[in-house]
Amino acid sequence: MPLILRRWLPLVLLILFCGFRDPGTTPPTASMTLQLCWSTCGSAFALDQHTITQFHQAAGRGDLATVQAFLNQGIPVNAHSAQGETALHFAAAFGHLQIVKLLLAHHATIRATTQAGGTALHWAAQGGYREIVQTLLENGAEVNAATRQGVTSSRR
């Protein structure tokens, strides 16, 4: 499906669905509209770099409600930037434990690496976020994983 169509289709469907219903019928709920979008284009929104960036920014600034909304709308928890960064990287880097836990509960890949080889554990260790480091280790993060420059989390 062309990108322009994927980007605008959910909104067009919402307008058409709400605007052309029979008088006297119940208006559609958000979940009905979301289901309609999913069945038509495979997601509730077009997954482009802008959307991924917004998701990552929400994780990095600690905006739990927005991160939860993105996840509820079906954004892949492991959506990554062109450099390989995930929302888990940003939440760990800026010390947002609740978001780290939320992402892990949604099966974020704990060993995801950036192009430079950095993991969320590297980023949390560099920031000095002990609780996040502990949470990541308890969930299977590899303490000896090295970046492309040979740096491990234990040396940060």
N, CA, C and O atoms as a GROMACS GRO file, in nm:
protein
  624
    1MET      N    1   0.085  -0.117   0.000
    1MET     CA    2   0.000   0.000   0.000
    1MET      C    3   0.090   0.124   0.000
    1MET      O    4   0.184   0.130   0.080
    2PRO      N    5   0.066   0.222  -0.087
    2PRO     CA    6   0.149   0.343  -0.090
    2PRO      C    7   0.151   0.413   0.046
    2PRO      O    8   0.052   0.414   0.118
    3LEU      N    9   0.267   0.472   0.078
    3LEU     CA   10   0.285   0.536   0.208
    3LEU      C   11   0.181   0.644   0.235
    3LEU      O   12   0.129   0.652   0.346
    4ILE      N   13   0.150   0.726   0.137
    4ILE     CA   14   0.054   0.834   0.158
    4ILE      C   15  -0.083   0.778   0.194
    4ILE      O   16  -0.155   0.834   0.277
    5LEU      N   17  -0.118   0.667   0.132
    5LEU     CA   18  -0.246   0.605   0.161
    5LEU      C   19  -0.245   0.543   0.301
    5LEU      O   20  -0.342   0.555   0.375
    6ARG      N   21  -0.134   0.477   0.338
    6ARG     CA   22  -0.124   0.418   0.471
    6ARG      C   23  -0.126   0.524   0.580
    6ARG      O   24  -0.180   0.501   0.688
    7ARG      N   25  -0.068   0.640   0.552
    7ARG     CA   26  -0.061   0.745   0.652
    7ARG      C   27  -0.199   0.807   0.678
    7ARG      O   28  -0.232   0.836   0.792
    8TRP      N   29  -0.278   0.826   0.575
    8TRP     CA   30  -0.404   0.897   0.589
    8TRP      C   31  -0.526   0.806   0.597
    8TRP      O   32  -0.634   0.852   0.635
    9LEU      N   33  -0.512   0.680   0.562
    9LEU     CA   34  -0.626   0.590   0.559
    9LEU      C   35  -0.700   0.581   0.692
    9LEU      O   36  -0.823   0.586   0.691
   10PRO      N   37  -0.633   0.567   0.806
   10PRO     CA   38  -0.709   0.560   0.932
   10PRO      C   39  -0.797   0.682   0.956
   10PRO      O   40  -0.910   0.669   1.002
   11LEU      N   41  -0.745   0.801   0.927
   11LEU     CA   42  -0.823   0.922   0.946
   11LEU      C   43  -0.941   0.928   0.850
   11LEU      O   44  -1.052   0.963   0.889
   12VAL      N   45  -0.916   0.895   0.725
   12VAL     CA   46  -1.023   0.895   0.625
   12VAL      C   47  -1.131   0.794   0.664
   12VAL      O   48  -1.250   0.824   0.654
   13LEU      N   49  -1.089   0.676   0.708
   13LEU     CA   50  -1.187   0.576   0.751
   13LEU      C   51  -1.268   0.624   0.870
   13LEU      O   52  -1.389   0.601   0.876
   14LEU      N   53  -1.203   0.690   0.964
   14LEU     CA   54  -1.273   0.742   1.080
   14LEU      C   55  -1.379   0.844   1.037
   14LEU      O   56  -1.493   0.839   1.084
   15ILE      N   57  -1.341   0.935   0.949
   15ILE     CA   58  -1.436   1.036   0.902
   15ILE      C   59  -1.550   0.971   0.827
   15ILE      O   60  -1.667   1.003   0.851
   16LEU      N   61  -1.519   0.881   0.738
   16LEU     CA   62  -1.624   0.813   0.662
   16LEU      C   63  -1.712   0.728   0.752
   16LEU      O   64  -1.834   0.728   0.738
   17PHE      N   65  -1.651   0.657   0.842
   17PHE     CA   66  -1.724   0.568   0.931
   17PHE      C   67  -1.818   0.646   1.021
   17PHE      O   68  -1.931   0.605   1.044
   18CYS      N   69  -1.772   0.758   1.072
   18CYS     CA   70  -1.855   0.839   1.161
   18CYS      C   71  -1.954   0.927   1.084
   18CYS      O   72  -2.066   0.951   1.129
   19GLY      N   73  -1.911   0.974   0.969
   19GLY     CA   74  -1.993   1.069   0.895
   19GLY      C   75  -2.107   1.007   0.817
   19GLY      O   76  -2.205   1.076   0.789
   20PHE      N   77  -2.098   0.881   0.780
   20PHE     CA   78  -2.199   0.821   0.696
   20PHE      C   79  -2.276   0.709   0.767
   20PHE      O   80  -2.330   0.620   0.701
   21ARG      N   81  -2.283   0.714   0.896
   21ARG     CA   82  -2.361   0.613   0.967
   21ARG      C   83  -2.509   0.650   0.962
   21ARG      O   84  -2.544   0.766   0.944
   22ASP      N   85  -2.592   0.553   0.979
   22ASP     CA   86  -2.736   0.576   0.978
   22ASP      C   87  -2.778   0.656   1.100
   22ASP      O   88  -2.727   0.632   1.210
   23PRO      N   89  -2.870   0.752   1.082
   23PRO     CA   90  -2.919   0.826   1.199
   23PRO      C   91  -2.983   0.729   1.298
   23PRO      O   92  -3.049   0.633   1.259
   24GLY      N   93  -2.962   0.755   1.424
   24GLY     CA   94  -3.021   0.671   1.527
   24GLY      C   95  -2.935   0.553   1.567
   24GLY      O   96  -2.969   0.481   1.660
   25THR      N   97  -2.824   0.531   1.499
   25THR     CA   98  -2.736   0.422   1.538
   25THR      C   99  -2.632   0.473   1.635
   25THR      O  100  -2.608   0.593   1.646
   26THR      N  101  -2.573   0.381   1.705
   26THR     CA  102  -2.471   0.416   1.803
   26THR      C  103  -2.343   0.458   1.732
   26THR      O  104  -2.298   0.388   1.640
   27PRO      N  105  -2.283   0.570   1.772
   27PRO     CA  106  -2.157   0.611   1.710
   27PRO      C  107  -2.048   0.508   1.742
   27PRO      O  108  -2.053   0.441   1.845
   28PRO      N  109  -1.950   0.497   1.654
   28PRO     CA  110  -1.845   0.397   1.677
   28PRO      C  111  -1.756   0.436   1.794
   28PRO      O  112  -1.733   0.554   1.820
   29THR      N  113  -1.709   0.336   1.863
   29THR     CA  114  -1.614   0.361   1.972
   29THR      C  115  -1.474   0.368   1.913
   29THR      O  116  -1.451   0.334   1.797
   30ALA      N  117  -1.381   0.414   1.995
   30ALA     CA  118  -1.242   0.421   1.949
   30ALA      C  119  -1.190   0.282   1.914
   30ALA      O  120  -1.118   0.266   1.816
   31SER      N  121  -1.227   0.182   1.994
   31SER     CA  122  -1.178   0.047   1.965
   31SER      C  123  -1.238  -0.007   1.836
   31SER      O  124  -1.172  -0.082   1.765
   32MET      N  125  -1.363   0.028   1.805
   32MET     CA  126  -1.424  -0.014   1.679
   32MET      C  127  -1.348   0.048   1.562
   32MET      O  128  -1.319  -0.019   1.462
   33THR      N  129  -1.318   0.175   1.574
   33THR     CA  130  -1.246   0.245   1.468
   33THR      C  131  -1.105   0.190   1.454
   33THR      O  132  -1.056   0.170   1.342
   34LEU      N  133  -1.039   0.164   1.567
   34LEU     CA  134  -0.905   0.107   1.565
   34LEU      C  135  -0.907  -0.030   1.498
   34LEU      O  136  -0.818  -0.061   1.419
   35GLN      N  137  -1.008  -0.112   1.530
   35GLN     CA  138  -1.020  -0.244   1.468
   35GLN      C  139  -1.041  -0.230   1.318
   35GLN      O  140  -0.984  -0.308   1.241
   36LEU      N  141  -1.120  -0.134   1.276
   36LEU     CA  142  -1.144  -0.111   1.134
   36LEU      C  143  -1.012  -0.074   1.064
   36LEU      O  144  -0.983  -0.122   0.955
   37CYS      N  145  -0.934   0.013   1.128
   37CYS     CA  146  -0.805   0.052   1.071
   37CYS      C  147  -0.712  -0.067   1.062
   37CYS      O  148  -0.643  -0.085   0.961
   38TRP      N  149  -0.709  -0.149   1.168
   38TRP     CA  150  -0.621  -0.266   1.166
   38TRP      C  151  -0.658  -0.361   1.053
   38TRP      O  152  -0.571  -0.412   0.983
   39SER      N  153  -0.787  -0.383   1.035
   39SER     CA  154  -0.828  -0.478   0.932
   39SER      C  155  -0.804  -0.425   0.792
   39SER      O  156  -0.790  -0.503   0.698
   40THR      N  157  -0.798  -0.294   0.777
   40THR     CA  158  -0.780  -0.234   0.645
   40THR      C  159  -0.634  -0.216   0.607
   40THR      O  160  -0.595  -0.251   0.496
   41CYS      N  161  -0.553  -0.163   0.698
   41CYS     CA  162  -0.415  -0.132   0.660
   41CYS      C  163  -0.310  -0.200   0.746
   41CYS      O  164  -0.191  -0.175   0.727
   42GLY      N  165  -0.350  -0.284   0.840
   42GLY     CA  166  -0.253  -0.360   0.916
   42GLY      C  167  -0.203  -0.292   1.042
   42GLY      O  168  -0.136  -0.355   1.123
   43SER      N  169  -0.233  -0.166   1.060
   43SER     CA  170  -0.197  -0.098   1.184
   43SER      C  171  -0.286   0.023   1.200
   43SER      O  172  -0.356   0.065   1.107
   44ALA      N  173  -0.283   0.079   1.320
   44ALA     CA  174  -0.367   0.195   1.347
   44ALA      C  175  -0.304   0.323   1.295
   44ALA      O  176  -0.369   0.428   1.295
   45PHE      N  177  -0.182   0.317   1.251
   45PHE     CA  178  -0.112   0.433   1.198
   45PHE      C  179  -0.001   0.384   1.107
   45PHE      O  180   0.036   0.266   1.111
   46ALA      N  181   0.051   0.472   1.028
   46ALA     CA  182   0.163   0.436   0.943
   46ALA      C  183   0.290   0.439   1.027
   46ALA      O  184   0.320   0.539   1.092
   47LEU      N  185   0.363   0.330   1.027
   47LEU     CA  186   0.486   0.323   1.105
   47LEU      C  187   0.600   0.382   1.022
   47LEU      O  188   0.665   0.312   0.944
   48ASP      N  189   0.621   0.511   1.040
   48ASP     CA  190   0.729   0.577   0.968
   48ASP      C  191   0.830   0.629   1.071
   48ASP      O  192   0.808   0.617   1.191
   49GLN      N  193   0.937   0.686   1.024
   49GLN     CA  194   1.042   0.731   1.114
   49GLN      C  195   0.993   0.839   1.210
   49GLN      O  196   1.040   0.846   1.324
   50HIS      N  197   0.901   0.923   1.166
   50HIS     CA  198   0.846   1.028   1.253
   50HIS      C  199   0.771   0.966   1.371
   50HIS      O  200   0.787   1.010   1.485
   51THR      N  201   0.690   0.865   1.344
   51THR     CA  202   0.615   0.798   1.450
   51THR      C  203   0.710   0.729   1.547
   51THR      O  204   0.692   0.737   1.669
   52ILE      N  205   0.811   0.662   1.495
   52ILE     CA  206   0.910   0.596   1.580
   52ILE      C  207   0.981   0.699   1.667
   52ILE      O  208   1.001   0.676   1.786
   53THR      N  209   1.018   0.811   1.609
   53THR     CA  210   1.085   0.918   1.685
   53THR      C  211   0.996   0.968   1.799
   53THR      O  212   1.044   0.988   1.910
   54GLN      N  213   0.868   0.988   1.772
   54GLN     CA  214   0.776   1.033   1.878
   54GLN      C  215   0.768   0.931   1.991
   54GLN      O  216   0.767   0.968   2.108
   55PHE      N  217   0.763   0.804   1.956
   55PHE     CA  218   0.759   0.696   2.054
   55PHE      C  219   0.887   0.698   2.139
   55PHE      O  220   0.881   0.689   2.262
   56HIS      N  221   1.001   0.711   2.074
   56HIS     CA  222   1.129   0.715   2.144
   56HIS      C  223   1.140   0.839   2.233
   56HIS      O  224   1.190   0.830   2.346
   57GLN      N  225   1.095   0.953   2.184
   57GLN     CA  226   1.100   1.076   2.263
   57GLN      C  227   1.013   1.064   2.388
   57GLN      O  228   1.052   1.108   2.496
   58ALA      N  229   0.896   1.004   2.373
   58ALA     CA  230   0.808   0.984   2.489
   58ALA      C  231   0.877   0.896   2.593
   58ALA      O  232   0.869   0.924   2.713
   59ALA      N  233   0.944   0.790   2.548
   59ALA     CA  234   1.016   0.702   2.641
   59ALA      C  235   1.131   0.778   2.707
   59ALA      O  236   1.154   0.762   2.827
   60GLY      N  237   1.202   0.858   2.631
   60GLY     CA  238   1.316   0.932   2.684
   60GLY      C  239   1.280   1.043   2.781
   60GLY      O  240   1.358   1.075   2.871
   61ARG      N  241   1.162   1.100   2.764
   61ARG     CA  242   1.122   1.208   2.857
   61ARG      C  243   1.037   1.156   2.974
   61ARG      O  244   0.995   1.233   3.060
   62GLY      N  245   1.012   1.025   2.975
   62GLY     CA  246   0.940   0.966   3.088
   62GLY      C  247   0.789   0.981   3.080
   62GLY      O  248   0.722   0.980   3.183
   63ASP      N  249   0.736   0.996   2.962
   63ASP     CA  250   0.593   1.016   2.943
   63ASP      C  251   0.523   0.880   2.934
   63ASP      O  252   0.498   0.828   2.825
   64LEU      N  253   0.492   0.824   3.051
   64LEU     CA  254   0.436   0.690   3.060
   64LEU      C  255   0.304   0.678   2.985
   64LEU      O  256   0.280   0.578   2.917
   65ALA      N  257   0.217   0.777   2.997
   65ALA     CA  258   0.086   0.771   2.931
   65ALA      C  259   0.100   0.765   2.779
   65ALA      O  260   0.028   0.690   2.713
   66THR      N  261   0.191   0.842   2.724
   66THR     CA  262   0.210   0.843   2.578
   66THR      C  263   0.272   0.712   2.531
   66THR      O  264   0.231   0.658   2.428
   67VAL      N  265   0.370   0.661   2.604
   67VAL     CA  266   0.431   0.533   2.567
   67VAL      C  267   0.324   0.424   2.571
   67VAL      O  268   0.316   0.342   2.480
   68GLN      N  269   0.241   0.424   2.675
   68GLN     CA  270   0.134   0.325   2.686
   68GLN      C  271   0.036   0.340   2.570
   68GLN      O  272  -0.010   0.240   2.514
   69ALA      N  273   0.003   0.463   2.532
   69ALA     CA  274  -0.089   0.486   2.420
   69ALA      C  275  -0.030   0.431   2.289
   69ALA      O  276  -0.101   0.367   2.212
   70PHE      N  277   0.096   0.455   2.264
   70PHE     CA  278   0.160   0.400   2.144
   70PHE      C  279   0.153   0.248   2.144
   70PHE      O  280   0.121   0.186   2.043
   71LEU      N  281   0.183   0.187   2.258
   71LEU     CA  282   0.179   0.041   2.267
   71LEU      C  283   0.037  -0.011   2.247
   71LEU      O  284   0.016  -0.112   2.180
   72ASN      N  285  -0.059   0.058   2.306
   72ASN     CA  286  -0.199   0.018   2.290
   72ASN      C  287  -0.244   0.028   2.144
   72ASN      O  288  -0.329  -0.049   2.099
   73GLN      N  289  -0.186   0.123   2.071
   73GLN     CA  290  -0.222   0.140   1.930
   73GLN      C  291  -0.149   0.041   1.840
   73GLN      O  292  -0.177   0.033   1.721
   74GLY      N  293  -0.056  -0.033   1.898
   74GLY     CA  294   0.009  -0.138   1.821
   74GLY      C  295   0.146  -0.107   1.766
   74GLY      O  296   0.196  -0.181   1.681
   75ILE      N  297   0.210   0.000   1.814
   75ILE     CA  298   0.346   0.024   1.766
   75ILE      C  299   0.434  -0.093   1.813
   75ILE      O  300   0.423  -0.136   1.928
   76PRO      N  301   0.518  -0.145   1.728
   76PRO     CA  302   0.607  -0.253   1.773
   76PRO      C  303   0.700  -0.202   1.883
   76PRO      O  304   0.766  -0.100   1.867
   77VAL      N  305   0.703  -0.274   1.993
   77VAL     CA  306   0.783  -0.231   2.108
   77VAL      C  307   0.932  -0.219   2.071
   77VAL      O  308   1.005  -0.142   2.133
   78ASN      N  309   0.974  -0.296   1.972
   78ASN     CA  310   1.115  -0.293   1.931
   78ASN      C  311   1.141  -0.208   1.808
   78ASN      O  312   1.245  -0.221   1.744
   79ALA      N  313   1.047  -0.119   1.775
   79ALA     CA  314   1.069  -0.028   1.662
   79ALA      C  315   1.198   0.048   1.688
   79ALA      O  316   1.219   0.099   1.798
   80HIS      N  317   1.282   0.056   1.587
   80HIS     CA  318   1.413   0.118   1.609
   80HIS      C  319   1.439   0.230   1.509
   80HIS      O  320   1.381   0.235   1.401
   81SER      N  321   1.527   0.317   1.551
   81SER     CA  322   1.569   0.429   1.466
   81SER      C  323   1.665   0.376   1.359
   81SER      O  324   1.700   0.259   1.358
   82ALA      N  325   1.704   0.464   1.271
   82ALA     CA  326   1.802   0.427   1.168
   82ALA      C  327   1.934   0.383   1.230
   82ALA      O  328   2.010   0.309   1.169
   83GLN      N  329   1.962   0.430   1.352
   83GLN     CA  330   2.085   0.392   1.421
   83GLN      C  331   2.066   0.270   1.511
   83GLN      O  332   2.160   0.228   1.578
   84GLY      N  333   1.947   0.212   1.512
   84GLY     CA  334   1.920   0.092   1.590
   84GLY      C  335   1.870   0.115   1.731
   84GLY      O  336   1.852   0.019   1.806
   85GLU      N  337   1.848   0.240   1.769
   85GLU     CA  338   1.802   0.270   1.904
   85GLU      C  339   1.654   0.234   1.919
   85GLU      O  340   1.575   0.254   1.827
   86THR      N  341   1.620   0.180   2.037
   86THR     CA  342   1.481   0.147   2.066
   86THR      C  343   1.430   0.234   2.181
   86THR      O  344   1.507   0.307   2.244
   87ALA      N  345   1.302   0.225   2.207
   87ALA     CA  346   1.244   0.299   2.320
   87ALA      C  347   1.310   0.255   2.451
   87ALA      O  348   1.329   0.335   2.542
   88LEU      N  349   1.344   0.127   2.459
   88LEU     CA  350   1.411   0.077   2.580
   88LEU      C  351   1.546   0.146   2.600
   88LEU      O  352   1.583   0.178   2.714
   89HIS      N  353   1.620   0.170   2.494
   89HIS     CA  354   1.746   0.243   2.505
   89HIS      C  355   1.722   0.381   2.568
   89HIS      O  356   1.792   0.421   2.661
   90PHE      N  357   1.622   0.453   2.516
   90PHE     CA  358   1.598   0.590   2.564
   90PHE      C  359   1.546   0.593   2.706
   90PHE      O  360   1.587   0.678   2.786
   91ALA      N  361   1.456   0.502   2.740
   91ALA     CA  362   1.404   0.497   2.878
   91ALA      C  363   1.518   0.466   2.975
   91ALA      O  364   1.525   0.525   3.083
   92ALA      N  365   1.604   0.374   2.938
   92ALA     CA  366   1.718   0.338   3.024
   92ALA      C  367   1.818   0.453   3.034
   92ALA      O  368   1.871   0.479   3.142
   93ALA      N  369   1.844   0.519   2.924
   93ALA     CA  370   1.943   0.627   2.921
   93ALA      C  371   1.904   0.746   3.007
   93ALA      O  372   1.990   0.815   3.061
   94PHE      N  373   1.773   0.769   3.020
   94PHE     CA  374   1.728   0.886   3.095
   94PHE      C  375   1.666   0.849   3.230
   94PHE      O  376   1.606   0.934   3.295
   95GLY      N  377   1.681   0.725   3.271
   95GLY     CA  378   1.644   0.686   3.406
   95GLY      C  379   1.496   0.667   3.434
   95GLY      O  380   1.451   0.694   3.545
   96HIS      N  381   1.421   0.622   3.339
   96HIS     CA  382   1.275   0.606   3.357
   96HIS      C  383   1.240   0.460   3.382
   96HIS      O  384   1.204   0.386   3.290
   97LEU      N  385   1.252   0.420   3.508
   97LEU     CA  386   1.233   0.282   3.549
   97LEU      C  387   1.095   0.228   3.513
   97LEU      O  388   1.084   0.116   3.463
   98GLN      N  389   0.990   0.305   3.537
   98GLN     CA  390   0.855   0.256   3.508
   98GLN      C  391   0.837   0.227   3.359
   98GLN      O  392   0.770   0.130   3.322
   99ILE      N  393   0.896   0.309   3.276
   99ILE     CA  394   0.885   0.286   3.131
   99ILE      C  395   0.968   0.165   3.091
   99ILE      O  396   0.926   0.086   3.006
  100VAL      N  397   1.085   0.149   3.150
  100VAL     CA  398   1.165   0.030   3.125
  100VAL      C  399   1.083  -0.095   3.158
  100VAL      O  400   1.078  -0.189   3.079
  101LYS      N  401   1.019  -0.095   3.274
  101LYS     CA  402   0.938  -0.210   3.316
  101LYS      C  403   0.820  -0.232   3.221
  101LYS      O  404   0.787  -0.346   3.187
  102LEU      N  405   0.757  -0.124   3.179
  102LEU     CA  406   0.645  -0.135   3.085
  102LEU      C  407   0.691  -0.196   2.953
  102LEU      O  408   0.626  -0.286   2.900
  103LEU      N  409   0.802  -0.148   2.900
  103LEU     CA  410   0.854  -0.200   2.774
  103LEU      C  411   0.893  -0.347   2.786
  103LEU      O  412   0.869  -0.426   2.695
  104LEU      N  413   0.954  -0.382   2.897
  104LEU     CA  414   0.990  -0.522   2.920
  104LEU      C  415   0.865  -0.610   2.931
  104LEU      O  416   0.864  -0.723   2.882
  105ALA      N  417   0.761  -0.558   2.994
  105ALA     CA  418   0.635  -0.632   3.004
  105ALA      C  419   0.572  -0.654   2.866
  105ALA      O  420   0.497  -0.750   2.846
  106HIS      N  421   0.605  -0.566   2.772
  106HIS     CA  422   0.556  -0.580   2.634
  106HIS      C  423   0.659  -0.654   2.546
  106HIS      O  424   0.652  -0.649   2.423
  107HIS      N  425   0.753  -0.721   2.610
  107HIS     CA  426   0.851  -0.807   2.543
  107HIS      C  427   0.953  -0.730   2.459
  107HIS      O  428   0.990  -0.773   2.349
  108ALA      N  429   0.998  -0.617   2.511
  108ALA     CA  430   1.107  -0.545   2.444
  108ALA      C  431   1.230  -0.636   2.441
  108ALA      O  432   1.256  -0.708   2.537
  109THR      N  433   1.303  -0.631   2.332
  109THR     CA  434   1.425  -0.711   2.320
  109THR      C  435   1.534  -0.647   2.405
  109THR      O  436   1.584  -0.539   2.373
  110ILE      N  437   1.567  -0.714   2.511
  110ILE     CA  438   1.660  -0.657   2.609
  110ILE      C  439   1.802  -0.648   2.555
  110ILE      O  440   1.882  -0.566   2.602
  111ARG      N  441   1.835  -0.730   2.457
  111ARG     CA  442   1.970  -0.732   2.402
  111ARG      C  443   1.981  -0.658   2.268
  111ARG      O  444   2.079  -0.673   2.196
  112ALA      N  445   1.880  -0.578   2.236
  112ALA     CA  446   1.884  -0.499   2.111
  112ALA      C  447   2.006  -0.407   2.116
  112ALA      O  448   2.036  -0.347   2.219
  113THR      N  449   2.074  -0.396   2.003
  113THR     CA  450   2.194  -0.313   1.997
  113THR      C  451   2.180  -0.204   1.892
  113THR      O  452   2.111  -0.219   1.791
  114THR      N  453   2.246  -0.093   1.920
  114THR     CA  454   2.253   0.015   1.823
  114THR      C  455   2.359  -0.021   1.719
  114THR      O  456   2.426  -0.124   1.730
  115GLN      N  457   2.374   0.064   1.620
  115GLN     CA  458   2.479   0.039   1.520
  115GLN      C  459   2.617   0.039   1.585
  115GLN      O  460   2.708  -0.029   1.537
  116ALA      N  461   2.632   0.112   1.693
  116ALA     CA  462   2.760   0.117   1.765
  116ALA      C  463   2.775   0.000   1.862
  116ALA      O  464   2.879  -0.014   1.926
  117GLY      N  465   2.672  -0.085   1.871
  117GLY     CA  466   2.678  -0.201   1.959
  117GLY      C  467   2.628  -0.176   2.101
  117GLY      O  468   2.640  -0.263   2.186
  118GLY      N  469   2.573  -0.058   2.126
  118GLY     CA  470   2.526  -0.025   2.260
  118GLY      C  471   2.391  -0.089   2.291
  118GLY      O  472   2.302  -0.096   2.206
  119THR      N  473   2.376  -0.134   2.414
  119THR     CA  474   2.250  -0.192   2.461
  119THR      C  475   2.187  -0.096   2.562
  119THR      O  476   2.249   0.001   2.605
  120ALA      N  477   2.065  -0.126   2.599
  120ALA     CA  478   1.999  -0.045   2.704
  120ALA      C  479   2.080  -0.053   2.833
  120ALA      O  480   2.087   0.045   2.908
  121LEU      N  481   2.140  -0.167   2.859
  121LEU     CA  482   2.222  -0.182   2.979
  121LEU      C  483   2.343  -0.088   2.974
  121LEU      O  484   2.376  -0.027   3.075
  122HIS      N  485   2.407  -0.077   2.860
  122HIS     CA  486   2.519   0.018   2.846
  122HIS      C  487   2.472   0.159   2.880
  122HIS      O  488   2.536   0.232   2.956
  123TRP      N  489   2.356   0.196   2.823
  123TRP     CA  490   2.308   0.332   2.840
  123TRP      C  491   2.268   0.360   2.984
  123TRP      O  492   2.294   0.469   3.036
  124ALA      N  493   2.205   0.263   3.050
  124ALA     CA  494   2.166   0.282   3.190
  124ALA      C  495   2.289   0.290   3.280
  124ALA      O  496   2.294   0.372   3.371
  125ALA      N  497   2.387   0.204   3.252
  125ALA     CA  498   2.510   0.205   3.332
  125ALA      C  499   2.584   0.337   3.316
  125ALA      O  500   2.637   0.392   3.413
  126GLN      N  501   2.589   0.388   3.194
  126GLN     CA  502   2.656   0.516   3.169
  126GLN      C  503   2.588   0.629   3.244
  126GLN      O  504   2.654   0.722   3.292
  127GLY      N  505   2.456   0.622   3.255
  127GLY     CA  506   2.382   0.725   3.328
  127GLY      C  507   2.384   0.707   3.479
  127GLY      O  508   2.342   0.796   3.553
  128GLY      N  509   2.432   0.592   3.525
  128GLY     CA  510   2.438   0.566   3.669
  128GLY      C  511   2.304   0.526   3.729
  128GLY      O  512   2.282   0.547   3.849
  129TYR      N  513   2.216   0.470   3.650
  129TYR     CA  514   2.082   0.432   3.698
  129TYR      C  515   2.082   0.289   3.748
  129TYR      O  516   2.050   0.195   3.675
  130ARG      N  517   2.121   0.273   3.875
  130ARG     CA  518   2.140   0.140   3.934
  130ARG      C  519   2.015   0.053   3.931
  130ARG      O  520   2.023  -0.066   3.902
  131GLU      N  521   1.898   0.112   3.962
  131GLU     CA  522   1.775   0.032   3.962
  131GLU      C  523   1.743  -0.021   3.823
  131GLU      O  524   1.696  -0.133   3.807
  132ILE      N  525   1.768   0.061   3.724
  132ILE     CA  526   1.743   0.017   3.586
  132ILE      C  527   1.843  -0.090   3.547
  132ILE      O  528   1.806  -0.190   3.484
  133VAL      N  529   1.968  -0.071   3.583
  133VAL     CA  530   2.071  -0.172   3.555
  133VAL      C  531   2.028  -0.304   3.618
  133VAL      O  532   2.034  -0.409   3.553
  134GLN      N  533   1.986  -0.301   3.743
  134GLN     CA  534   1.944  -0.422   3.813
  134GLN      C  535   1.824  -0.487   3.744
  134GLN      O  536   1.820  -0.608   3.726
  135THR      N  537   1.726  -0.406   3.705
  135THR     CA  538   1.607  -0.457   3.637
  135THR      C  539   1.645  -0.522   3.505
  135THR      O  540   1.594  -0.630   3.472
  136LEU      N  541   1.732  -0.459   3.430
  136LEU     CA  542   1.775  -0.516   3.302
  136LEU      C  543   1.850  -0.647   3.322
  136LEU      O  544   1.829  -0.742   3.247
  137LEU      N  545   1.937  -0.652   3.422
  137LEU     CA  546   2.011  -0.775   3.450
  137LEU      C  547   1.917  -0.887   3.492
  137LEU      O  548   1.934  -1.002   3.450
  138GLU      N  549   1.819  -0.854   3.576
  138GLU     CA  550   1.722  -0.954   3.620
  138GLU      C  551   1.638  -1.009   3.505
  138GLU      O  552   1.582  -1.118   3.513
  139ASN      N  553   1.630  -0.932   3.397
  139ASN     CA  554   1.549  -0.972   3.282
  139ASN      C  555   1.633  -1.026   3.166
  139ASN      O  556   1.584  -1.041   3.055
  140GLY      N  557   1.759  -1.055   3.193
  140GLY     CA  558   1.840  -1.123   3.093
  140GLY      C  559   1.940  -1.040   3.016
  140GLY      O  560   1.997  -1.088   2.918
  141ALA      N  561   1.963  -0.916   3.056
  141ALA     CA  562   2.064  -0.836   2.987
  141ALA      C  563   2.201  -0.899   3.008
  141ALA      O  564   2.230  -0.955   3.113
  142GLU      N  565   2.283  -0.890   2.906
  142GLU     CA  566   2.417  -0.950   2.910
  142GLU      C  567   2.518  -0.848   2.960
  142GLU      O  568   2.547  -0.749   2.892
  143VAL      N  569   2.571  -0.872   3.079
  143VAL     CA  570   2.662  -0.776   3.141
  143VAL      C  571   2.794  -0.765   3.065
  143VAL      O  572   2.859  -0.661   3.071
  144ASN      N  573   2.833  -0.869   2.994
  144ASN     CA  574   2.960  -0.867   2.922
  144ASN      C  575   2.947  -0.831   2.775
  144ASN      O  576   3.045  -0.839   2.700
  145ALA      N  577   2.829  -0.791   2.732
  145ALA     CA  578   2.812  -0.750   2.592
  145ALA      C  579   2.898  -0.626   2.568
  145ALA      O  580   2.897  -0.531   2.646
  146ALA      N  581   2.972  -0.629   2.459
  146ALA     CA  582   3.064  -0.519   2.428
  146ALA      C  583   3.014  -0.437   2.310
  146ALA      O  584   2.953  -0.489   2.216
  147THR      N  585   3.041  -0.308   2.316
  147THR     CA  586   3.011  -0.221   2.203
  147THR      C  587   3.114  -0.247   2.093
  147THR      O  588   3.205  -0.328   2.112
  148ARG      N  589   3.100  -0.182   1.980
  148ARG     CA  590   3.196  -0.199   1.871
  148ARG      C  591   3.338  -0.154   1.914
  148ARG      O  592   3.438  -0.196   1.856
  149GLN      N  593   3.342  -0.068   2.015
  149GLN     CA  594   3.472  -0.019   2.065
  149GLN      C  595   3.526  -0.106   2.179
  149GLN      O  596   3.630  -0.076   2.237
  150GLY      N  597   3.452  -0.215   2.211
  150GLY     CA  598   3.497  -0.306   2.314
  150GLY      C  599   3.459  -0.269   2.456
  150GLY      O  600   3.509  -0.329   2.551
  151VAL      N  601   3.370  -0.171   2.473
  151VAL     CA  602   3.329  -0.127   2.605
  151VAL      C  603   3.214  -0.215   2.655
  151VAL      O  604   3.116  -0.237   2.583
  152THR      N  605   3.225  -0.267   2.778
  152THR     CA  606   3.117  -0.344   2.838
  152THR      C  607   3.046  -0.260   2.943
  152THR      O  608   3.098  -0.157   2.986
  153SER      N  609   2.930  -0.306   2.983
  153SER     CA  610   2.853  -0.233   3.085
  153SER      C  611   2.927  -0.228   3.218
  153SER      O  612   2.916  -0.130   3.292
  154SER      N  613   3.000  -0.332   3.247
  154SER     CA  614   3.071  -0.336   3.376
  154SER      C  615   3.185  -0.233   3.382
  154SER      O  616   3.234  -0.202   3.491
  155ARG      N  617   3.227  -0.182   3.267
  155ARG     CA  618   3.334  -0.081   3.265
  155ARG      C  619   3.278   0.061   3.259
  155ARG      O  620   3.355   0.157   3.249
  156ARG      N  621   3.147   0.076   3.265
  156ARG     CA  622   3.089   0.210   3.257
  156ARG      C  623   3.064   0.265   3.392
  156ARG      O  624   3.015   0.377   3.405
   0.00000   0.00000   0.00000
